[in-house]
Amino acid sequence: MLGQQSCAVPAPEVSMPKILVSRVELTTIAPQKSEPKVIESFREIGTTKLWPSNRFRIRVTLKTESGVNDAVVWTEMQSLIAPMARNFVSGKLDPVDYVSWGWDMQFKDLDIQRTSVGTEDKTITFGPFDATPMLPDSTDNLWPWALRVIVHVNQVSGPESTFTSQVYRLKPSATRQKLAVADFDPAAPDGEPIAKVPNKCTGTELDSHPK
């Protein structure tokens, strides 16, 4: 005689509305009653001076697929510092493909904001931040070629979380480009203090942790 078997019925999963990061922007710090300008990239225009500005804010736009949920949002930033190699300056090699990202301690302790997010766009702003401390003097052969902004979003009432990153380039001035005296050799076993494993982050990353 076969014994009776009981099968437990799994409880239905409760799905929280996913919070989406629809846009990440850097903006200038505008005077009162003026609209800030969106920053696409930075360009060196003098010793420790960037165009359009050294100081900026991070503007993050969020929304959910449905319903309303509370979220905790915070940001962090990484910089990519590498030598003024000739093939980096000429564009034959992209430093983002070969150089590892490093943490900037000046950007480490950033604001953490809690907000309610619905199906309509919700924009929150972080900052201001100042890029001046990471800029070298006029004789330094190292340059911060890129800045990566990482936005983390954790849902308060559920396990769902996401993060997005955006890369912003910093172009050295023509004067600094003249400091380039050698090519970067990606096959060299030793030499410059840069990573041997390529980092293929070349733009926006969605729902993936930066390596």
ABEGO torsion letter per residue (X at the ends): XBBBBBBBBBBBBBBBBBBBBABBBBBBBBBBGBBBBBBABBBBAEBGBBOABABBBBBBBBBBABEBBBBBBBBBBBBBBBBBBAAAAAGABBAAAABBBBBBAAAABBBBBBBBBBABBBBBBBOBBBAAAABBBAABABBBABBBBBBBBBBAABABBBBBBBBBBBBBBAAAAAABABBBBAABABEBBBBABBBABABBBBGBBBX
